[in-house]
């Protein structure tokens, strides 16, 4: 599956023809969800803080559109300082990702947040800021991007997303190049209507995990 799918440059042009509609949609949905989830977010942040007295937020450098780094924000699901183990985890990784299925750094409450995807709520702030879109390839950390070939790096020509085709097809079971192939498939088949379909499917998946 991985490694042979080429990015269709014409579809990237098509992507940017609808970018203003996509951006309006991102802002509209993000504002609604941030307001609707404000109280649950306060409760989540308080629980994380009470675990160890540390910040409830996890901020990490990711690679965004056109290779530009940005700071992603999530609810913290790991022990503080876990990012210092990234290089070691990648060296022992079988799928090319730093994040592993049974990550020893993840707290008990963190497992709940990940299972329900509630740890992703603060990323709607990244969407409002313009670092991300709701739908698109998930942003990798620099050490993961370094593994990609020139064609695979073309996934960086579109906005990274909160969710996308690879997440729906089980990212945790896929290798990094398989995920990137799905990202390229997303680009090559992009339409705004397909974004809506991916979002609706994501909602069903999240509700199924709650």
HELIX and SHEET records of a PDB file:
HELIX    1   1 UNK A    9  UNK A   17  1                                   9    
HELIX    2   2 UNK A   19  UNK A   36  1                                  18    
HELIX    3   3 UNK A   38  UNK A   52  1                                  15    
HELIX    4   4 UNK A   65  UNK A   67  5                                   3    
HELIX    5   5 UNK A   82  UNK A   85  5                                   4    
HELIX    6   6 UNK A   86  UNK A   91  1                                   6    
HELIX    7   7 UNK A  108  UNK A  116  1                                   9    
HELIX    8   8 UNK A  118  UNK A  120  5                                   3    
HELIX    9   9 UNK A  123  UNK A  129  1                                   7    
HELIX   10  10 UNK A  142  UNK A  145  1                                   4    
HELIX   11  11 UNK A  152  UNK A  157  5                                   6    
HELIX   12  12 UNK A  165  UNK A  168  1                                   4    
HELIX   13  13 UNK A  171  UNK A  173  5                                   3    
HELIX   14  14 UNK A  176  UNK A  188  1                                  13    
HELIX   15  15 UNK A  192  UNK A  209  1                                  18    
SHEET    1   A 2 UNK A  57  UNK A  63  0                                        
SHEET    2   A 2 UNK A  69  UNK A  75 -1                                        
SHEET    1   B 2 UNK A 133  UNK A 135  0                                        
SHEET    2   B 2 UNK A 161  UNK A 163  1                                        
END                                                                             
